């Protein structure tokens, strides 16, 4: 006997599991001697959960609670040695409000720049494809058939799908459901043509509506991570190490349905679910249970023996840390570069956003990683300057890293809200001089290119404007759009898309020459301050001790990627120029940048205590 179709669906959709969570024991660092007091101040860990989705919690009277968010929260409470209290909400918006207000201590949710304003995220744990569920007998076959006049698309109110598709879809009508259950009801009544969310949830919804199906393809991805209320960032190092350990010891995976060439039923199932890699799990981390066990058992061996030769590199996914929030310039560049590198490597690099402390959180994680080429970081201009801004770094800026290549460089832009009373650079200077310290500017963190450009502007214009650090360029720009701060200094790749949307405008660019992408925007030097010039660069680093042959292989692969017409076009549209310097040249450049900016930073007295 073969399993019925609905059984296959259930196995396939709900097999998001966490395996071998206790494979390697947790050992807190000296700085995290009592993370329980920070992360669970009431003495119990209250986890906010969204009912009805396998990425959070599924529960009924017949089975015990299960779900990725539920299981991760339970394991986190165990390691903190506190009681676990799951707090279940019927609406996703209620969960987000609860963590933002401190009513719960942790939530496992999609990490977005907008949400990062209200909560602090650990590193991404799970990447899930976004798709569409259509009702029985629907004529729709492809996702590009959705955005058509007359189509009605359902989303959960306040969800990522709501925010994204409300902006991206030009023709289809958005219908907002209060809960996922309401979404199923709308599909069943044919009041909507499709429902959009992550595919893990879509497969779960499909079990409640017989004959419904998930369309092939994807329109985006969600990157889920643990999040904590603002003001508890002292617990982020523990949260980061916890996430790293459960990712290493228990990989989320999808199970294949049983197959047989002799069974028509099994062939039908195979047609619907051709491979575990096609369901909404992190593709690069899809593994069979046996492989997961073996990976855990031999992890110590792999971390010390390295790789056999550059010819075999990479034989597994390469992780690229991004020290800032998703949507910023570094994130955009890393993902653009990753798409081209995947053609050379035969597998997609895994980009992980690890924002915090001007890039120090991600840099420390890299410095502690094995020197085997499988963990890298894409840093920005501020990386060699943090040593002059922070009293003590958990690594040495030069000795603990291997320079691979400078990837690209770009101007920055001074941004204001579309309806701002600041009309141009001269207006900005005049307002700042009239009321010193009354204006503020947003930037991606202390010591970042935006911070440096802002302080250089203050020095050249002889004005006092208060810097406000955010955990990335995207949150900084969102602060301007939302009216929280009047201006921001952002690398061009962060602003091109927002300029097209019309919510902001650029007062000037910071380089000596105008940006080809914004030919009508003056330079700061043209507008008001002759001689002013600042730019941002991005480069790839590995841990100290990276084998020379692997370093050179990575350099050549990046150079090859930068020559890819797709990458070149993407960089041009973003306002960035490719570089591709050698490891030796990049190492010398980093040292020169530190020497250049050290006296300026000291004069400006930029310090973070």
N, C-alpha and C positions, 0 to 999 in steps of 0.2 A: 504494500500500500504506500502511495505517495501522499505527502502532505497536501491538504486543500490549499487553494490559492490564497484564501485569507490568512491561513496559518503561515504561508510563505511570506506574505506581506508583513505580518506581525514580526516574524523573526528578522526580516531584513531591515525594517524600519526602526525597530526598538533595540537592535543589537549594538547600541552605543554603550559600551561598558568600560569600566576602569579596572584593568587587570594588574595584579601584583603590586598594589599600592604600597605594601610594606616590604618590597623587595630589598630596599636599602634603607637603613635606619637614619632618622633625622638627628642631626647634631647642630644645635644652635651655636652661632658665633658669640663672641664675648659681648658684641654690641647689641645682641638680641637676647640678653639674659632673661628678660621677662616679657616676651611679646604678647602673652596672654592679657596683660594689663592694658596694652594698647589696642589690640584687636578685639578683645572681649571684655570691656571694662566692667560689665555687670556680673562677671563670673560665669557667664554662659555665652555660647556663640549663637546669636540669632541670625539665621540665614534666610534671606528673602527669596521666595520661590514663586514662579509663575505656573499655575496649574494648567495641565493639558499638553505640555510640550516635553519631549524626551530630553531636550537640552537643559531643562530645569527640573520638573517633577511630573510624574504620572502616578496616579493613585486611584484605587477603587476598593470596594469591599472585599474583592476576591483575592487580591494580591497585595503584598506590602509595598510601601512607597519605593519608587526607583526613579532614576534620571541622573544625568551627568551633574547638574548643579546640586542636587540632593546628596549624591555620593561624595562629591568633592568637599562640600560643606561638612559632612559627617567626618571625613578623614582629617580635615583641618582642625576640627574640634578635638579629635583624638590626639593629635600632635601638640595641641595647645594645653591638653590636660584639663579641659573644661567640658561642661555639659553641652549637648547639642540641642538647639531649639529651632526646628524648621517653622517658618512663618509663611503660610501659603496665601497668595492673593489670586483673585480671579482675573484681574486686569494687569497687564504689563506696566502701564503707567503708574499704578499703585506701588509696585515693587520699586520702581525707580525713585518715586517720591519718598518711600520709606528709607532707602539707603541715603539719599541726599539729606534727609532730615535727621539721620542717626537713629531712626526707629528700629532698624536692623543693622547688624554689624558687617554683613558681607552679602554680596549677590554675585551670581555667575551670569553674565549678560554680554551682549554685543558691545565691544569697545569702540565708541565713536568719539569724534572731537567734541560734538555737542554735549555728550554725557560726561566727558572729562571735565567740564566746567563745574559739575556738581559732585563728582566722586573721583577717587584716585584708583587707577587700574594697575594691576600686576601685569606681567607679560602674557601675551596671548597663549591660550592652551589649546583651542580647537577652532579650526576654520571650516565653515559650513557653506555650501552653495545655496544661493537664493533662486527660487524658481516659482512656477505657477501650477496650481491644481485646477483642473477643469472638471465639470460635472459629467455624469453619464451621457453618452451620445453627443458630446460636444463635437462640432466640426473642426475645432482648433487643433492643429498638429504641431505648430512651431511657435516659439516664443516671439518671433518677429511679427506674428499675426495679432498680438495683443493691443498694440497702440493704434487702434483704428477708430474712427468716429463711429459712435453708436455702441461701442463695447463698454461694459461696466466691470471694473476691477475692484475686488474686495481686498481690504487690508485691515489689520488691527489698529485701531485709533492710537496714535502716539508711538507707533512702532518705527523701527528703522525703515521698513518697507513703505510706510506712510510718508515719512520725511523724504525719502529718496525718490519714490515714484511720483509723488505729487509735484516734484520739480522736473523730473526727467520725461514723463509722459506728456505728450502735447495734445493728443486727440481723445484717448480713452477717459471715461469718467471714473473718478475714485469714489468708492463706497466704503465708508468706515464702519467696521463692526466693533462692538464693545468687547467681545470675547471671541476666542477661537470657536467655541460652540455656536455662537451666532453666525460665524463665517460659514460653518458647515450647513447651517439652516438656510442661509442665503443661497448657497450653491444648490441645495436640494430643491429649493423653490424656484430655481432658475431666475432669481432676481439679480444675479451677477454672472458674468461669463467666465470668470476665473478668480482665484484667490492667491495672493502673493505673500510668501514668508520664506523662512529657511526650509530646505527640503526634509530635514529630520521631522519637523512639525507637519509638513505637508503629507508625508507618508503616514503619520499617525492620524491625521484628519481623514485620509483616504479610507482608512479602515472603518470609519463611521459613516461613509457614503459609498455603498457598493456600486462598482462600475466606474467610479471617478478615477482619474489618472493624473500623474505628474508629467508635464511636458518635458521632452528632452531639452538639454541645454541649460544655461544659467544666465541670469541678468546681473549677477554680482555675488559677493561673498560676505559673510559675517565672520568676524574674528572675536570669539568669546573669551573672556578672561574674568578672573575674580576682581571685584571692585569693593572698595571700602569707603566710608564717609570721609569727607574732607576733614583735615585736622588730625588724622591718624597716620600720616605718612611715615612716622617713625616705625610703623609696622611693615612698610613696603619691602625692606630687605628680607625679612622672614617670609613674606608672601611670595617674593620672587624665587627664593631658594626652594620653597615648598612646591611651587609650580614646576620648577626645573626638575625636581626629584620625581614628581608624579608623572611628568611627561616621559622621563627616562625609564621609569619602572612600570608604568601602566599606560600603554598606548590605546587610545580610542580606535576601534576598528569596526569594520562591517563584515558580516558573515555572508557567504554565498549560499544560495538555496541549493538543495540537492539537485543533481543533474543526471539525466539518462537520455541517451539518444533513442531509446526504445519507447519512451513515454511521450505522447502528445502533450499531456498535462505539464510535464517537466519542460518540454520545449517552449510552451507558452510562457511558463514562468521565467525561463532563461531569456526570452525575448523582452519581457518586461524589466528584468533585472539582470543584464548581461554580465555585470562584474561588480564586485564589492567596491571598486574604486569609483564607480559611478554614483554611489549614494553619498549623501552629504556629510562625509567625514573628511578630515584632513588627509588629502590624497597622498602626500608624501609620507604619512605615518601609518598607512594602511598595512596591517600585518596579520598573518594567521596566528592563532593562539600559540602554536609551537614556536614560531619565529619570535614572538614576543617573549616567551620564556627564555629562549636561547640568548636573545639580545640582553636580557637582564643578567643571565649567568655569566656571560663573557664580557660584560661592560668594563670590568676592571682591566682585563687583558687588552681590549681595544684602546683604552685610554693611555696605555703605556707603550704599546708596540708601534703605534703610528701606522703609516701606510707603506706599501712595498716600493712603489715607484710613482713618478709623476705621470707615467703613461696610463696607470690604472686610476688616476684621480679625475673626478670623484667617483667613488663606487657607492655612495649613499648621499642623501640630500645634504646640501651645505646650508647652514644657518647664517643669515646676515642680520646682525642687530642694527636697529635704527634707534638712536638715542632720544628720539622725540615722538610726539603723538602722530597717529595716522592722519594723513592728509596734508602734512607739511612738505617742504621742499625735499628734505632728505628721504622721507617715505616715498614720495612720488618718483624720485630718481632711483631709489633702490629697486622698486618694483618694475620700473621701465628697463633698467639694466638686467634684472632677473629674468625677464621675458626672453631677452636675447641670449643670455647665458644658458638658458634651458635648452636651446638648440644645439649648443656645443657640448653640454654636459649630459644631455639625454634625460634630464630630470629637472624639475623646477626647484630653484632655491627657496628656502623657507625664510621669509622676511618677518622678523619679530620686533615689534615696537616696544622699547623699554625706556619710557620717558622718566625724567627726574634729575634734579640737581645739575642742570646744564650739561647733561650727557655723562655724568660721573657714574650713575647707576649702571648704564649699559657698558661703559668702559671697564668698570671693575669686573663685571661678569665676563667680559672677553679676556681680561688679564688672568683670570682664574681658570680659563678653558684650556683643554689640551692643545698643544701646538701641532695639530695634524692637518690644518687647512679646512676643517669642516665647521669652524666657527669663526666668523669675520665680523667686522663692524664698518659701517659707512659713517665716518665722522664729518663734521663741518668745521669751519674756521676757528671756532672757539676751543676745540680740543686741546691744542698746545698751550692755551692761555689760562685754562682753569687753575694751573699751578700758581698763578699770580693773583687769583681772585679768591680761592678757597684756602683757609689756613692750613689744611692738611688733607692730602689726597690719599686714598687707599691703594695707590699704585704710583709708579714712577712714569712720568709722561713719555720719556724716551726709552728707558731700559726695558719696560714691560710690554712693548709692542714691536711688531715688525711692519715697516712701511712697505706697501705693495704698489700703489699708484694713486696719483691725483686723478680723479675721474672727470670732474667738470668744474666750471666756475660760472658766476652769474652776477649781474647787478642786483641791488636791492631797490625797493621802492618805498617812498613815504606815503602811507595810505591814510585816508580819512573816509568817513561815511559819506554817502552820496549827497546828503542834504546838509553837510557840515558848513558852519559859518566860516571855516578856514578855507579861503578861496585859492590860495597859492602859498608858496614858501615864505614870501615876504609877510603875508598875513600871519602865518604861524609864528614867525620871529617877533612880529609886533605884539601879538597877544601874549607871548611868553615874557616879553620885556615889561609889558604893562602890569602883569600880575605874576611875579616870579613864583614858581612851585604850584601854580594853579592848574597847569596842564600836566598830563601824564602821557607816556607812550608805552604801548605793549610790545613785547618781543618774546622770543622763544626760550629765554632763560638767561641767567647770568653768564657773561663771557661769550655768548653766541654772537654771530655776525650782526644780528639786529641790534644787540646791546652795544657793540663796538661802534656801529654806524651812528646810533643815537647819541652816544657820548661824544663822538667826534663832531657831530652836528652841534651839540650844546657848546663844546669848546670853541668851535669856529664862529658860532653866532653870538657867543657870550650871553647865553640864556640859561635859565634853570627850569628844567622839565623833569618830572619824576618818572624813573623807569619802573615798569610793572612786569615782572617775569611771569611767563606762562610755560606750560610743559610742552611746548611745540609752537611752530608758526601758525598752524591752523587754528588752535584755540586763541592765539593772540589776535588773528584777523577776525575771528568770530566775536571777540570782545569789542572790536571797533564797530562791526555790523550791528551788534546788540546795544551799542551806546554806552558800554561800561567804561571805555577809555576813548579819547578823541582821536588819537593817531597811533600808528604802528609802523615799525620798520620791518619789512618782510623781504626775503629773497624773491626774485621775480617768479620762479615756478609756483610759489604759493598763492600768487595774486592773479595770474592770467585768467584762470577760470572764473574767479569772483568778479573781475572787471567785466567780463562778458555778461555776467548776470545782472550788472547794474546796481548792486547794493553798495559798492564802494567806488572810489576814484583815486587815482595816483596824483600826488602833488608834484613829484619829481623822482628821478632815478639817481642813484648814488655814484655811478661810474663817471669817468671823464667824458665819455661819449654817450650819446643817446642809445637806448636799446632798440635794435631793429624791430622788435615785436611791438614797441610803443613809440613809433617815430614822432608823434606829436607831443610827447611828454618831455618837458625840459629836464636837463640835469640840475642837480643842486647848485653846481658851479655857475651854470647859465642863469638860474633863477635868482640867486641872491648871494652865494658864497664862493667867489672865485678860488680855485685851488682845492676845493673839497673833493675827495674821492674815497670811496670805500666799496668793497665787493665781498662776495662770499665764495668759498671753494669747498669742495667735498672730496674726500679721499678714502681709500680702502686700507684698513689695517688688519693684521692678524696678531695672535699672541706672540710674545717673545719666544725665540727659538724655532720659529717656523723654518723647516728645511729649505735651503736655497732653491732646490729644483721645484718645490711646490710653490714658493713665492714667485718664481719666474713663470711657472705655468699659469698661475692666477693672473699675473700681470698681462701675459699675452692673450689670455682669454678675454680679459676686460677690454684690451685694445681692439681685439676682434669684434667685440660687442659694440664698441663705440663707433666702429666703421659700418655697422648694420644700418642700412637706409632707414629702417623703421625707428631705430634709436636716435639717429641724427635728426630725423624729422620731429620726433617727440621732443628732443632737447631744444630744437629751434623754436617750436611752439611754446615751450616753457620759458624761453629766454635764457637758456644755459648754453655754454660752449664746451664741447668735449676737449679733454686734455690728454690723458693716457701716458703720463710720465713714467720713467723707469723707477724701480724701487730705490735706487741710489739717489736719483734726482728728487724723488718725493721726500725721502728722509732728510736731505739737505734743505729742502723747501720748508719742512716743518720746523727745523731748527732756526731758519732765517725768520720765519713768522714770529716765533717766540721772542727772538732778539729785537725784532722791529716794534712789537707791541708792548713789551715789558715797560719801557719808560713812560709810554702814554698812559697805560693802566695805573701806574704808580702816581703819575701827576693827577689823574682824575680821581685817585683814591677809591677805586672800585674794589670793594672787599665784601665777602659774604661771611658773616660770623656764624 
